[in-house]
Amino acid sequence: MQKLLVILISVLSLGAQAQIKGEENAVLTAPPEVPPPITRSHNTKVIVKMEVVEKKMPIADGTEYTFWTFGGTVPGKFIRIKEGDMVEFHLMNHPSSKMPHNIDLHAVTGPGGGAASSFTAPGHSSVFSFKALNPGLYVYHCATAPVGMHIANGMYGLILVEPKGGLPKVDREFYVMQGDFYTKGKNGKQGYQPFDMEKAIDERPTYVVFNGSVNSMTGDGALKAKVGENIRIFFGNGGPNLVSSFHVIGEIFDKVYVEGGTKLINENVQTTLVPAGGSAIVEYKTETSGNLVLVDHSIFRAFNKGALGLMKVEGPEDKVIYSGKQMDEVYLPEGSNIQSSVEKETVTVAKSLEERIKMGKVTFAANCAACHQADGKGIPSVFPPVAASDYLNADKKRAISVVKNGLSGAITVNKEKYNSVMPALGLTDESIANVLTYVYTMAGNSKKVVTPAEVKALKATAPAGGH
């Protein structure tokens, strides 16, 4: 009887092995790219080779940080396999690394999700294998002590285990991952900034960003799509601390694969919660053209700490879906007044014109770009352009007053009327000089230089009115 049992186990084992046909090297992609869908109908042995690299990279304009990476990017390279595949994982730690590292894949059933078998010193490599038992979108991260520090330095990514039948076909797929970062210097502080363990423990992030840095998905890095396409975003949250309220301004998620699973699908969702160390798959169709804005809807994180990206949708407008502005009238109820946003700011003095422009660019990105756009071209009929602006170029003192005191009432810029409100931002004289000097360097502007003394000489007044 015992001999028969051994034979039966052997037969079953051989049968399980027979289901794995051949082998292939995994296609790994850097964000926001995603490897192509898996078209094979059988399971195979997938060889994944991931290198850990510690490297300095920009976290914001003019600010560098030492990231610990899987594959040289933050987040790490995207891994795509199929339910039932056998994975042979190679983790290599670059000889230049200062720390040992390992990897915990939430898709792995086994001790530490692979961490127990992958502890790797600098200049060494480790190999372990696992079978992909459960379909879904999973986070992976480093789990070497102190675990929080390794994750906070960017050591996380996503692994997709496609269900046996695959995911429904879409036109475009993107890889986006949020992370919170903790630097010694305040947000926007120039130069190299090291990790701050005290801030991390207290959960006070300096930056909250998509794909590793402020503005990683704006400008040339913006996601691109066309009208009428079905979009799928594989969204993850590396944390280490914050829960994300993921939202796309100007879209509604047709489907959300809740918490990265493949069974529970919610429909017609505005914002989905993604826990630290968790994920979600969201899908939507682009119905009309324009810019869609990806944000963490804990909204100060988006507009003040960096958790913001763009998707540029090209193609024809659909005026039935969205008309655009149809009317613009002045509305000034009795007693209305301009708002003010005031905060205490640490003053860093620019030592040269080049430094003033560089610091001004950072201030512009944090305070002005959301309305006037990163290129300074504004939003037609809503927020005036500051690039090639006859209004700014005509009167430097007036420009200083607008930034220092705010502005309300109708103005005309480049022969177009605007009647929005700009709040007083509470910036220091130094920062006002910096940001205006930067703005004056934009295309079509007069290259004027604004000094802190000029800003100081213009006393604070009631909100400036339009002219």
C-alpha positions as CSV (number, residue, x, y, z in Angstrom):
1,M,0.0,0.0,0.0
2,Q,2.8,2.4,0.9
3,K,4.6,1.5,-2.3
4,L,1.5,2.3,-4.3
5,L,1.2,5.6,-2.6
6,V,4.8,6.5,-3.5
7,I,4.1,5.6,-7.1
8,L,0.9,7.7,-7.2
9,I,2.7,10.7,-5.7
10,S,5.5,10.3,-8.3
11,V,3.0,10.1,-11.2
12,L,1.2,13.3,-10.0
13,S,4.5,15.1,-9.6
14,L,5.5,14.2,-13.1
15,G,2.1,15.3,-14.4
16,A,2.5,18.7,-12.7
17,Q,6.0,19.1,-14.2
18,A,4.7,18.1,-17.6
19,Q,2.4,21.1,-17.5
20,I,5.4,23.4,-17.7
21,K,6.6,23.7,-21.3
22,G,9.9,25.2,-22.1
23,E,11.3,28.4,-20.7
24,E,11.6,32.1,-21.5
25,N,13.2,35.3,-20.2
26,A,10.8,37.7,-18.6
27,V,10.3,41.0,-20.4
28,L,10.8,43.7,-17.8
29,T,9.8,47.3,-18.4
30,A,10.4,50.7,-16.7
31,P,7.5,52.8,-15.7
32,P,5.1,53.9,-17.2
33,E,5.6,51.1,-19.8
34,V,4.0,47.6,-19.4
35,P,5.2,44.3,-20.9
36,P,2.9,43.0,-23.7
37,P,0.0,40.7,-22.7
38,I,0.9,37.0,-22.6
39,T,-0.5,35.2,-25.6
40,R,0.7,31.6,-25.0
41,S,-1.9,29.2,-23.8
42,H,0.5,27.0,-21.8
43,N,2.6,27.5,-18.7
44,T,6.3,27.8,-18.9
45,K,9.4,28.5,-16.8
46,V,9.9,32.2,-16.6
47,I,13.4,33.5,-15.8
48,V,13.4,36.9,-14.1
49,K,16.7,38.7,-13.7
50,M,16.6,41.8,-11.5
51,E,19.5,44.0,-10.5
52,V,19.5,46.2,-7.4
53,V,21.3,49.5,-8.0
54,E,21.7,52.4,-5.5
55,K,22.0,55.6,-7.4
56,K,21.5,59.4,-7.2
57,M,18.6,60.7,-9.3
58,P,16.4,63.8,-9.3
59,I,13.4,63.7,-7.0
60,A,12.4,67.3,-8.1
61,D,13.8,70.0,-10.2
62,G,17.2,70.9,-8.7
63,T,16.9,68.3,-5.9
64,E,18.8,65.0,-5.9
65,Y,18.2,61.9,-3.7
66,T,19.9,58.6,-3.3
67,F,17.3,56.0,-4.5
68,W,17.7,52.3,-3.9
69,T,16.2,50.6,-7.0
70,F,15.1,47.4,-8.5
71,G,16.4,47.6,-12.1
72,G,17.6,51.3,-11.9
73,T,14.1,52.9,-11.8
74,V,11.5,53.9,-9.2
75,P,9.3,52.0,-9.1
76,G,11.2,48.9,-10.1
77,K,10.7,47.1,-13.4
78,F,7.2,45.7,-14.1
79,I,7.1,41.9,-14.2
80,R,4.3,40.0,-16.1
81,I,3.7,36.3,-15.8
82,K,0.8,33.9,-16.1
83,E,-1.1,31.9,-13.4
84,G,0.6,28.5,-13.1
85,D,4.0,29.6,-14.4
86,M,7.1,28.5,-12.6
87,V,9.4,31.5,-12.0
88,E,13.1,31.3,-11.5
89,F,14.1,34.6,-9.9
90,H,17.7,35.9,-10.0
91,L,18.4,38.9,-7.7
92,M,21.8,40.6,-8.3
93,N,23.1,43.3,-6.0
94,H,25.5,45.7,-7.8
95,P,29.0,45.8,-6.4
96,S,28.7,49.6,-5.9
97,S,25.8,49.1,-3.4
98,K,26.5,49.9,0.2
99,M,23.7,47.8,1.6
100,P,22.5,44.2,1.3
101,H,19.0,43.8,-0.2
102,N,16.4,41.1,-0.8
103,I,12.9,40.9,-2.4
104,D,9.5,40.1,-1.0
105,L,7.0,39.5,-3.8
106,H,3.4,39.6,-2.6
107,A,2.6,37.1,-5.4
108,V,4.8,34.4,-3.7
109,T,3.4,31.7,-1.4
110,G,6.4,30.9,0.8
111,P,8.6,32.4,3.7
112,G,8.9,36.1,3.4
113,G,7.5,36.1,-0.2
114,G,10.9,35.2,-1.3
115,A,12.8,37.4,1.2
116,A,14.0,34.5,3.2
117,S,15.8,33.1,0.1
118,S,17.1,36.3,-1.5
119,F,19.2,38.2,1.1
120,T,22.0,39.4,-1.2
121,A,25.2,41.2,-0.2
122,P,26.8,43.8,-2.6
123,G,28.5,42.1,-5.5
124,H,26.5,38.9,-5.0
125,S,23.5,37.2,-6.5
126,S,20.8,34.9,-5.2
127,V,18.4,32.5,-7.0
128,F,15.1,31.0,-5.8
129,S,12.0,29.7,-7.6
130,F,8.2,29.9,-7.0
131,K,5.0,28.9,-8.7
132,A,2.5,31.6,-9.5
133,L,-0.6,30.2,-7.8
134,N,-2.9,33.2,-7.6
135,P,-3.8,35.6,-10.3
136,G,-3.8,39.4,-9.6
137,L,-1.7,42.5,-9.4
138,Y,0.9,42.4,-6.6
139,V,3.4,44.7,-5.0
140,Y,7.0,43.6,-4.5
141,H,9.5,45.4,-2.2
142,C,12.7,45.0,-0.3
143,A,12.3,43.4,3.1
144,T,15.8,43.9,4.5
145,A,16.0,45.6,7.9
146,P,15.2,48.4,8.5
147,V,12.4,47.4,6.1
148,G,10.7,50.9,6.1
149,M,14.0,52.6,5.1
150,H,14.5,50.3,2.1
151,I,10.9,50.9,0.9
152,A,11.1,54.6,1.6
153,N,14.2,54.8,-0.7
154,G,12.2,53.5,-3.6
155,M,12.5,49.7,-3.4
156,Y,9.1,48.6,-4.7
157,G,7.4,47.6,-7.9
158,L,4.5,45.6,-9.4
159,I,4.2,42.0,-10.6
160,L,1.1,41.0,-12.6
161,V,0.0,37.4,-12.5
162,E,-2.4,37.2,-15.4
163,P,-5.3,34.8,-15.0
164,K,-5.2,31.7,-17.2
165,G,-7.6,33.2,-19.6
166,G,-5.8,36.5,-19.6
167,L,-7.3,40.0,-19.0
168,P,-9.8,41.5,-21.5
169,K,-8.1,43.3,-24.4
170,V,-7.6,47.1,-24.2
171,D,-5.9,49.6,-26.4
172,R,-3.2,50.9,-24.0
173,E,-1.8,49.8,-20.6
174,F,0.3,52.0,-18.2
175,Y,2.3,51.4,-15.1
176,V,1.9,54.0,-12.3
177,M,3.1,53.7,-8.7
178,Q,2.8,56.2,-5.8
179,G,5.4,56.6,-3.1
180,D,6.1,58.9,-0.2
181,F,9.6,60.2,0.4
182,Y,11.3,61.8,3.4
183,T,14.2,64.2,3.0
184,K,16.2,66.3,5.4
185,G,15.4,69.5,3.5
186,K,11.9,70.9,3.0
187,N,10.0,70.4,-0.3
188,G,11.9,72.1,-3.1
189,K,15.1,72.6,-1.2
190,Q,17.9,72.6,-3.8
191,G,20.9,70.3,-4.0
192,Y,21.4,66.8,-2.6
193,Q,18.9,65.8,0.1
194,P,19.5,62.7,2.3
195,F,16.8,60.4,3.9
196,D,15.3,61.6,7.2
197,M,14.4,58.6,9.4
198,E,12.6,60.8,12.0
199,K,10.2,62.2,9.4
200,A,9.6,58.7,8.1
201,I,8.8,57.3,11.5
202,D,6.5,60.3,12.2
203,E,4.9,59.8,8.7
204,R,5.6,63.4,7.6
205,P,6.6,63.0,3.9
206,T,8.4,65.8,2.1
207,Y,7.3,64.5,-1.3
208,V,4.5,62.3,-2.4
209,V,5.0,61.4,-6.1
210,F,4.1,59.1,-9.0
211,N,6.8,57.1,-10.6
212,G,9.7,58.3,-8.5
213,S,9.8,62.1,-8.9
214,V,7.8,65.3,-9.1
215,N,6.6,65.9,-12.7
216,S,7.7,62.4,-13.8
217,M,4.4,62.2,-15.8
218,T,4.1,65.8,-17.1
219,G,5.6,67.6,-20.1
220,D,7.4,65.1,-22.2
221,G,6.7,62.4,-19.7
222,A,2.9,62.7,-19.9
223,L,1.0,59.6,-20.7
224,K,-0.4,59.7,-24.3
225,A,-3.7,58.3,-25.6
226,K,-6.3,58.9,-28.3
227,V,-10.0,59.5,-28.3
228,G,-12.0,56.3,-28.2
229,E,-9.3,54.1,-26.7
230,N,-9.8,51.8,-23.8
231,I,-7.2,52.5,-21.1
232,R,-5.9,50.2,-18.4
233,I,-3.7,51.6,-15.6
234,F,-1.9,49.2,-13.3
235,F,-1.6,51.3,-10.2
236,G,0.4,50.5,-7.1
237,N,1.2,52.2,-3.8
238,G,4.7,51.5,-2.5
239,G,4.1,53.6,0.6
240,P,5.8,53.1,3.0
241,N,3.2,54.9,5.0
242,L,0.4,56.7,3.1
243,V,-2.9,55.3,1.7
244,S,-3.6,56.7,-1.8
245,S,-6.9,58.1,-3.0
246,F,-6.3,57.5,-6.7
247,H,-8.4,59.7,-9.0
248,V,-8.3,60.8,-12.6
249,I,-9.6,64.3,-13.0
250,G,-12.0,64.4,-16.0
251,E,-12.7,60.6,-16.1
252,I,-14.7,58.0,-14.3
253,F,-13.3,54.5,-13.9
254,D,-15.5,52.1,-15.9
255,K,-14.0,49.2,-14.0
256,V,-11.9,48.9,-10.9
257,Y,-10.3,45.5,-10.0
258,V,-10.5,46.1,-6.3
259,E,-7.2,45.8,-4.4
260,G,-5.6,44.3,-7.5
261,G,-7.7,41.1,-7.4
262,T,-9.3,39.5,-10.4
263,K,-12.8,38.5,-9.0
264,L,-14.3,41.6,-7.4
265,I,-14.8,44.3,-10.1
266,N,-16.5,47.6,-9.2
267,E,-18.0,49.8,-11.9
268,N,-18.4,53.6,-12.3
269,V,-16.0,54.6,-9.6
270,Q,-14.7,58.2,-9.1
271,T,-11.8,57.5,-6.6
272,T,-10.4,54.3,-5.4
273,L,-8.4,53.7,-2.2
274,V,-5.1,51.9,-2.6
275,P,-3.4,50.9,0.7
276,A,0.4,51.1,1.2
277,G,1.7,47.8,-0.2
278,G,-1.4,47.4,-2.3
279,S,-2.7,47.9,-5.8
280,A,-5.7,48.4,-8.1
281,I,-6.3,47.9,-11.8
282,V,-8.5,50.7,-13.3
283,E,-10.0,50.9,-16.8
284,Y,-11.8,53.7,-18.6
285,K,-12.5,54.8,-22.2
286,T,-11.4,58.2,-23.5
287,E,-14.5,59.9,-24.8
288,T,-13.2,63.3,-25.8
289,S,-9.8,65.1,-26.2
290,G,-7.9,67.1,-23.6
291,N,-5.7,66.7,-20.6
292,L,-6.7,64.2,-17.9
293,V,-5.0,64.8,-14.5
294,L,-3.9,61.8,-12.4
295,V,-3.8,62.7,-8.7
296,D,-3.9,61.4,-5.1
297,H,-7.1,63.1,-4.1
298,S,-5.7,63.8,-0.7
299,I,-5.3,66.9,-2.7
300,F,-2.4,68.9,-1.1
301,R,-0.3,65.9,-1.9
302,A,-1.1,66.4,-5.6
303,F,-0.6,70.2,-5.9
304,N,2.0,70.7,-3.2
305,K,4.0,67.5,-2.8
306,G,4.1,66.1,-6.3
307,A,1.4,63.3,-6.6
308,L,0.2,64.5,-10.0
309,G,0.5,63.3,-13.6
310,L,-1.0,64.1,-17.0
311,M,-2.6,62.0,-19.7
312,K,-2.8,63.9,-23.0
313,V,-5.7,62.6,-25.1
314,E,-5.5,63.5,-28.8
315,G,-8.3,63.5,-31.2
316,P,-11.6,65.2,-32.0
317,E,-13.6,67.0,-29.3
318,D,-17.1,65.7,-28.5
319,K,-19.2,68.7,-27.6
320,V,-22.0,66.5,-26.5
321,I,-19.8,64.7,-23.9
322,Y,-18.2,68.0,-22.8
323,S,-19.2,71.4,-24.3
324,G,-16.4,73.6,-22.9
325,K,-17.2,77.0,-21.5
326,Q,-20.4,78.4,-23.0
327,M,-20.6,81.6,-21.1
328,D,-18.4,83.9,-19.0
329,E,-20.0,86.6,-16.9
330,V,-18.7,88.7,-14.0
331,Y,-20.1,87.7,-10.6
332,L,-19.1,89.9,-7.7
333,P,-21.5,89.5,-4.8
334,E,-21.4,92.2,-2.1
335,G,-18.7,91.8,0.4
336,S,-16.6,89.4,-1.7
337,N,-12.8,89.6,-1.2
338,I,-9.7,87.8,-2.4
339,Q,-8.4,84.8,-0.6
340,S,-5.0,84.6,0.9
341,S,-2.7,81.7,1.3
342,V,0.0,82.5,3.8
343,E,2.7,80.2,5.2
344,K,6.0,80.7,6.9
345,E,8.9,80.0,4.5
346,T,12.5,79.4,5.2
347,V,14.5,82.0,3.2
348,T,17.3,80.7,0.9
349,V,19.2,83.6,-0.8
350,A,20.1,83.2,-4.4
351,K,23.8,83.8,-5.0
352,S,23.6,84.3,-8.7
353,L,21.1,85.1,-11.5
354,E,21.3,81.4,-12.6
355,E,20.5,80.2,-9.1
356,R,17.6,82.8,-8.9
357,I,16.1,81.4,-12.1
358,K,16.6,77.8,-10.9
359,M,15.0,78.4,-7.6
360,G,12.2,80.4,-9.3
361,K,11.4,77.4,-11.5
362,V,10.9,75.2,-8.3
363,T,8.6,77.9,-6.8
364,F,6.6,78.1,-10.1
365,A,6.1,74.4,-10.2
366,A,4.9,74.2,-6.6
367,N,2.6,77.3,-6.7
368,C,1.8,78.4,-10.2
369,A,2.0,75.6,-12.7
370,A,-1.4,74.0,-11.8
371,C,-3.2,77.1,-13.1
372,H,-0.8,78.7,-15.6
373,Q,0.5,75.2,-16.8
374,A,4.2,74.1,-16.7
375,D,4.9,75.8,-20.0
376,G,3.3,79.1,-18.9
377,K,0.7,79.1,-21.6
378,G,-2.3,79.1,-19.2
379,I,-5.8,77.7,-19.8
380,P,-7.8,79.6,-22.5
381,S,-10.6,81.7,-21.1
382,V,-9.8,80.6,-17.5
383,F,-6.2,81.3,-16.5
384,P,-4.1,83.8,-18.5
385,P,-0.7,82.9,-20.0
386,V,2.4,84.1,-18.2
387,A,4.6,83.1,-21.2
388,A,4.6,85.7,-24.0
389,S,2.4,87.9,-21.8
390,D,2.0,91.5,-22.8
391,Y,0.4,92.1,-19.4
392,L,3.5,91.0,-17.4
393,N,6.0,92.5,-19.9
394,A,4.4,95.9,-19.9
395,D,4.9,96.7,-16.1
396,K,7.3,95.0,-13.8
397,K,5.9,96.7,-10.7
398,R,2.4,95.6,-11.5
399,A,3.7,92.0,-11.9
400,I,5.3,92.2,-8.5
401,S,2.1,93.5,-7.0
402,V,0.0,90.7,-8.5
403,V,2.2,88.0,-7.0
404,K,2.6,89.8,-3.7
405,N,-0.9,91.0,-3.1
406,G,-3.1,88.8,-5.3
407,L,-5.4,89.9,-8.1
408,S,-9.1,90.2,-8.7
409,G,-11.3,91.7,-11.4
410,A,-11.1,91.5,-15.2
411,I,-7.8,91.9,-17.0
412,T,-6.8,91.7,-20.7
413,V,-3.8,89.6,-21.7
414,N,-2.8,89.3,-25.3
415,K,-6.1,90.8,-26.4
416,E,-8.1,88.2,-24.5
417,K,-10.2,89.0,-21.4
418,Y,-9.8,87.0,-18.1
419,N,-11.8,87.3,-14.9
420,S,-10.4,84.7,-12.5
421,V,-9.0,85.3,-9.0
422,M,-5.4,84.8,-8.0
423,P,-4.8,84.5,-4.3
424,A,-1.9,86.1,-2.4
425,L,0.4,83.2,-1.9
426,G,2.3,84.5,1.1
427,L,5.7,84.0,-0.5
428,T,8.8,85.7,0.8
429,D,10.3,88.7,-1.1
430,E,13.1,86.4,-2.1
431,S,10.8,83.8,-3.6
432,I,8.7,86.4,-5.4
433,A,11.9,87.8,-7.0
434,N,12.9,84.3,-7.9
435,V,9.6,83.2,-9.5
436,L,9.1,86.4,-11.5
437,T,12.7,86.3,-12.8
438,Y,12.0,82.7,-13.9
439,V,8.7,83.7,-15.5
440,Y,10.4,86.5,-17.4
441,T,12.8,83.9,-18.9
442,M,9.9,82.1,-20.5
443,A,9.5,82.1,-24.3
444,G,8.3,85.5,-25.6
445,N,9.0,87.4,-22.3
446,S,11.3,90.3,-21.8
447,K,14.1,88.7,-19.7
448,K,13.6,91.2,-16.9
449,V,15.3,90.5,-13.6
450,V,13.4,91.1,-10.3
451,T,15.3,91.6,-7.1
452,P,14.1,91.1,-3.5
453,A,14.8,94.8,-2.9
454,E,12.3,95.7,-5.6
455,V,9.7,93.4,-4.1
456,K,10.3,94.8,-0.6
457,A,10.0,98.4,-1.9
458,L,6.5,97.6,-3.1
459,K,4.4,97.6,0.1
460,A,1.7,95.1,0.7
461,T,-1.7,96.6,-0.3
462,A,-5.2,95.6,-0.8
463,P,-5.7,93.0,-3.6
464,A,-4.6,94.4,-7.0
465,G,-7.5,95.1,-9.3
466,G,-7.6,94.4,-13.0
467,H,-6.8,96.9,-15.7
